[in-house]
């Protein structure tokens, strides 16, 4: 909502009680500045996989913040088949960002997601940053055109981001792995990676 030229926002979330809570609870309304009641915002409470398959709309920006792939129901949201369906919602100019778990605690999971996205979208850029409530956390940008070295409009008053993307896209050797597989519905390899890596942390 900070970007005035954003005309519409579609929020897809499975949990209707949660979105209603953020829309009506006084504390949450104050924190999100009543964004859930903004006329620009459309809230859809539906399974994201089903919604993506059924949607006929195209989007300029797609931000995906799914729960981590801790089971097969969630693992399908990071699958090659899901990204194939997602492609139908894009144009050549669409920019996508996906939450990709921690490259520090779960590097195989992180790079598996990155590799899977890259099977559909030819240009991807992996990056990470420190999130106080989670630790070192990863993301991937995807597009049909290069996503690195682009000139971004700067927004005044940001509390954290300093536009130094090269620093965020640098990975130490303990965050890198090779020979990960693509996550498909018929192998769900990501769930196994995730269980193996996060099982060591807990």
MARPANU-90892 format. One record per residue (C-alpha): residue number from 0; x, y, z. Coordinates in nm, 3 decimals, always signed. Layout:
REM MARPANU-90892
+------+---------+---------+---------+
! resi !    east !   north !      up !
+------+---------+---------+---------+
!  NUM !       X !       Y !       Z !
...
+------+---------+---------+---------+
END
This chain:
REM MARPANU-90892
+------+---------+---------+---------+
! resi !    east !   north !      up !
+------+---------+---------+---------+
!    0 !  +0.000 !  +0.000 !  +0.000 !
!    1 !  +0.302 !  +0.229 !  +0.031 !
!    2 !  +0.329 !  +0.230 !  -0.350 !
!    3 !  +0.058 !  +0.466 !  -0.471 !
!    4 !  +0.067 !  +0.326 !  -0.825 !
!    5 !  -0.043 !  -0.019 !  -0.704 !
!    6 !  -0.399 !  -0.040 !  -0.830 !
!    7 !  -0.516 !  -0.379 !  -0.699 !
!    8 !  -0.399 !  -0.642 !  -0.453 !
!    9 !  -0.535 !  -0.997 !  -0.442 !
!   10 !  -0.462 !  -1.185 !  -0.120 !
!   11 !  -0.514 !  -1.562 !  -0.131 !
!   12 !  -0.512 !  -1.737 !  +0.205 !
!   13 !  -0.665 !  -2.070 !  +0.309 !
!   14 !  -0.757 !  -1.954 !  +0.660 !
!   15 !  -1.061 !  -1.726 !  +0.653 !
!   16 !  -1.064 !  -1.685 !  +1.029 !
!   17 !  -0.710 !  -1.552 !  +1.020 !
!   18 !  -0.775 !  -1.292 !  +0.750 !
!   19 !  -1.093 !  -1.187 !  +0.931 !
!   20 !  -0.893 !  -1.151 !  +1.253 !
!   21 !  -0.645 !  -0.918 !  +1.081 !
!   22 !  -0.934 !  -0.724 !  +0.935 !
!   23 !  -1.137 !  -0.676 !  +1.255 !
!   24 !  -0.905 !  -0.701 !  +1.556 !
!   25 !  -0.819 !  -0.351 !  +1.676 !
!   26 !  -0.451 !  -0.425 !  +1.745 !
!   27 !  -0.403 !  -0.598 !  +1.410 !
!   28 !  -0.588 !  -0.322 !  +1.226 !
!   29 !  -0.355 !  -0.068 !  +1.380 !
!   30 !  -0.047 !  -0.271 !  +1.282 !
!   31 !  -0.159 !  -0.324 !  +0.921 !
!   32 !  -0.306 !  +0.028 !  +0.893 !
!   33 !  -0.647 !  -0.112 !  +0.795 !
!   34 !  -0.501 !  -0.258 !  +0.476 !
!   35 !  -0.743 !  -0.553 !  +0.486 !
!   36 !  -1.031 !  -0.307 !  +0.446 !
!   37 !  -0.863 !  -0.104 !  +0.173 !
!   38 !  -1.086 !  -0.100 !  -0.139 !
!   39 !  -0.779 !  -0.195 !  -0.346 !
!   40 !  -0.754 !  -0.526 !  -0.160 !
!   41 !  -0.951 !  -0.838 !  -0.252 !
!   42 !  -0.928 !  -1.129 !  -0.006 !
!   43 !  -0.986 !  -1.484 !  -0.132 !
!   44 !  -0.999 !  -1.769 !  +0.118 !
!   45 !  -0.914 !  -2.076 !  -0.083 !
!   46 !  -0.646 !  -2.341 !  -0.125 !
!   47 !  -0.371 !  -2.167 !  -0.323 !
!   48 !  -0.300 !  -2.464 !  -0.552 !
!   49 !  -0.667 !  -2.488 !  -0.653 !
!   50 !  -0.700 !  -2.112 !  -0.691 !
!   51 !  -0.394 !  -2.087 !  -0.915 !
!   52 !  -0.526 !  -2.367 !  -1.138 !
!   53 !  -0.866 !  -2.196 !  -1.170 !
!   54 !  -0.759 !  -1.832 !  -1.200 !
!   55 !  -0.777 !  -1.663 !  -1.541 !
!   56 !  -0.613 !  -1.336 !  -1.437 !
!   57 !  -0.264 !  -1.208 !  -1.509 !
!   58 !  -0.054 !  -1.038 !  -1.243 !
!   59 !  +0.236 !  -0.793 !  -1.259 !
!   60 !  +0.381 !  -0.906 !  -0.924 !
!   61 !  +0.331 !  -1.234 !  -0.740 !
!   62 !  +0.452 !  -1.270 !  -0.379 !
!   63 !  +0.441 !  -1.626 !  -0.243 !
!   64 !  +0.481 !  -1.680 !  +0.131 !
!   65 !  +0.368 !  -2.038 !  +0.188 !
!   66 !  +0.436 !  -2.233 !  +0.508 !
!   67 !  +0.753 !  -2.440 !  +0.494 !
!   68 !  +0.725 !  -2.777 !  +0.312 !
!   69 !  +0.703 !  -2.992 !  +0.623 !
!   70 !  +0.451 !  -3.238 !  +0.473 !
!   71 !  +0.331 !  -3.354 !  +0.132 !
!   72 !  +0.026 !  -3.124 !  +0.129 !
!   73 !  +0.259 !  -2.825 !  +0.163 !
!   74 !  +0.532 !  -2.974 !  -0.055 !
!   75 !  +0.302 !  -2.965 !  -0.358 !
!   76 !  +0.298 !  -2.584 !  -0.330 !
!   77 !  +0.670 !  -2.587 !  -0.413 !
!   78 !  +0.645 !  -2.844 !  -0.692 !
!   79 !  +0.728 !  -2.818 !  -1.060 !
!   80 !  +0.360 !  -2.872 !  -1.138 !
!   81 !  +0.258 !  -2.577 !  -0.920 !
!   82 !  +0.501 !  -2.344 !  -1.096 !
!   83 !  +0.371 !  -2.464 !  -1.432 !
!   84 !  +0.022 !  -2.360 !  -1.323 !
!   85 !  +0.158 !  -2.033 !  -1.187 !
!   86 !  +0.311 !  -1.952 !  -1.525 !
!   87 !  -0.040 !  -1.911 !  -1.667 !
!   88 !  -0.092 !  -1.613 !  -1.433 !
!   89 !  +0.214 !  -1.427 !  -1.561 !
!   90 !  +0.318 !  -1.204 !  -1.848 !
!   91 !  +0.669 !  -1.154 !  -1.983 !
!   92 !  +0.707 !  -0.864 !  -1.737 !
!   93 !  +0.577 !  -1.038 !  -1.424 !
!   94 !  +0.807 !  -1.052 !  -1.122 !
!   95 !  +0.771 !  -1.333 !  -0.869 !
!   96 !  +0.914 !  -1.369 !  -0.518 !
!   97 !  +0.899 !  -1.698 !  -0.327 !
!   98 !  +0.982 !  -1.770 !  +0.037 !
!   99 !  +1.233 !  -2.056 !  +0.018 !
!  100 !  +1.316 !  -2.149 !  +0.382 !
!  101 !  +1.659 !  -2.101 !  +0.542 !
!  102 !  +1.972 !  -2.148 !  +0.330 !
!  103 !  +2.170 !  -2.178 !  +0.654 !
!  104 !  +1.967 !  -2.445 !  +0.835 !
!  105 !  +1.827 !  -2.617 !  +0.525 !
!  106 !  +2.050 !  -2.549 !  +0.221 !
!  107 !  +1.934 !  -2.857 !  +0.026 !
!  108 !  +1.572 !  -2.752 !  +0.070 !
!  109 !  +1.654 !  -2.394 !  -0.028 !
!  110 !  +1.840 !  -2.483 !  -0.348 !
!  111 !  +1.585 !  -2.750 !  -0.437 !
!  112 !  +1.314 !  -2.483 !  -0.444 !
!  113 !  +1.538 !  -2.248 !  -0.642 !
!  114 !  +1.620 !  -2.519 !  -0.896 !
!  115 !  +1.253 !  -2.615 !  -0.930 !
!  116 !  +1.143 !  -2.257 !  -0.996 !
!  117 !  +1.419 !  -2.220 !  -1.253 !
!  118 !  +1.275 !  -2.508 !  -1.457 !
!  119 !  +0.979 !  -2.283 !  -1.547 !
!  120 !  +1.113 !  -1.929 !  -1.513 !
!  121 !  +1.445 !  -1.884 !  -1.696 !
!  122 !  +1.578 !  -1.604 !  -1.477 !
!  123 !  +1.596 !  -1.654 !  -1.101 !
!  124 !  +1.791 !  -1.477 !  -0.828 !
!  125 !  +1.837 !  -1.642 !  -0.490 !
!  126 !  +1.893 !  -1.417 !  -0.191 !
!  127 !  +1.877 !  -1.419 !  +0.187 !
!  128 !  +1.851 !  -1.185 !  +0.480 !
!  129 !  +1.833 !  -1.201 !  +0.857 !
!  130 !  +1.476 !  -1.204 !  +0.990 !
!  131 !  +1.472 !  -1.143 !  +1.368 !
!  132 !  +1.197 !  -1.398 !  +1.440 !
!  133 !  +1.339 !  -1.670 !  +1.212 !
!  134 !  +1.712 !  -1.616 !  +1.166 !
!  135 !  +1.885 !  -1.632 !  +0.828 !
!  136 !  +1.606 !  -1.674 !  +0.573 !
!  137 !  +1.592 !  -1.723 !  +0.200 !
!  138 !  +1.391 !  -1.610 !  -0.100 !
!  139 !  +1.399 !  -1.641 !  -0.475 !
!  140 !  +1.301 !  -1.388 !  -0.739 !
!  141 !  +1.187 !  -1.520 !  -1.074 !
!  142 !  +1.103 !  -1.369 !  -1.411 !
!  143 !  +1.116 !  -1.417 !  -1.785 !
!  144 !  +1.383 !  -1.149 !  -1.802 !
!  145 !  +1.698 !  -1.097 !  -1.591 !
!  146 !  +1.620 !  -0.996 !  -1.232 !
!  147 !  +1.973 !  -0.894 !  -1.133 !
!  148 !  +2.121 !  -0.548 !  -1.184 !
!  149 !  +1.786 !  -0.382 !  -1.239 !
!  150 !  +1.720 !  -0.021 !  -1.143 !
!  151 !  +1.454 !  -0.012 !  -0.873 !
!  152 !  +1.246 !  +0.284 !  -0.768 !
!  153 !  +1.341 !  +0.382 !  -0.417 !
!  154 !  +1.077 !  +0.423 !  -0.151 !
!  155 !  +1.149 !  +0.672 !  +0.131 !
!  156 !  +1.110 !  +0.571 !  +0.491 !
!  157 !  +1.198 !  +0.201 !  +0.467 !
!  158 !  +1.327 !  +0.075 !  +0.803 !
!  159 !  +1.546 !  -0.210 !  +0.682 !
!  160 !  +1.620 !  -0.254 !  +0.313 !
!  161 !  +1.915 !  -0.047 !  +0.185 !
!  162 !  +1.896 !  -0.152 !  -0.183 !
!  163 !  +2.224 !  -0.344 !  -0.156 !
!  164 !  +2.095 !  -0.655 !  -0.333 !
!  165 !  +2.444 !  -0.784 !  -0.416 !
!  166 !  +2.507 !  -0.835 !  -0.045 !
!  167 !  +2.181 !  -1.028 !  -0.004 !
!  168 !  +2.259 !  -1.250 !  -0.304 !
!  169 !  +2.602 !  -1.355 !  -0.173 !
!  170 !  +2.614 !  -1.702 !  -0.016 !
!  171 !  +2.891 !  -1.840 !  +0.206 !
!  172 !  +3.008 !  -2.194 !  +0.132 !
!  173 !  +2.807 !  -2.338 !  +0.424 !
!  174 !  +2.490 !  -2.216 !  +0.250 !
!  175 !  +2.572 !  -2.381 !  -0.082 !
!  176 !  +2.500 !  -2.736 !  -0.196 !
!  177 !  +2.512 !  -2.921 !  -0.526 !
!  178 !  +2.325 !  -3.213 !  -0.676 !
!  179 !  +1.975 !  -3.141 !  -0.548 !
!  180 !  +1.676 !  -3.275 !  -0.736 !
!  181 !  +1.378 !  -3.091 !  -0.881 !
!  182 !  +1.071 !  -3.118 !  -0.659 !
!  183 !  +0.791 !  -3.297 !  -0.846 !
!  184 !  +0.459 !  -3.434 !  -0.730 !
!  185 !  +0.578 !  -3.785 !  -0.810 !
!  186 !  +0.889 !  -3.761 !  -0.592 !
!  187 !  +0.816 !  -3.491 !  -0.326 !
!  188 !  +1.192 !  -3.482 !  -0.267 !
!  189 !  +1.168 !  -3.141 !  -0.103 !
!  190 !  +0.971 !  -3.277 !  +0.193 !
!  191 !  +1.243 !  -3.536 !  +0.251 !
!  192 !  +1.517 !  -3.273 !  +0.230 !
!  193 !  +1.326 !  -3.049 !  +0.468 !
!  194 !  +1.261 !  -3.326 !  +0.721 !
!  195 !  +1.624 !  -3.438 !  +0.709 !
!  196 !  +1.769 !  -3.089 !  +0.756 !
!  197 !  +1.527 !  -2.934 !  +1.005 !
!  198 !  +1.519 !  -3.259 !  +1.202 !
!  199 !  +1.882 !  -3.194 !  +1.294 !
!  200 !  +1.799 !  -2.844 !  +1.422 !
!  201 !  +1.513 !  -2.932 !  +1.658 !
+------+---------+---------+---------+
END
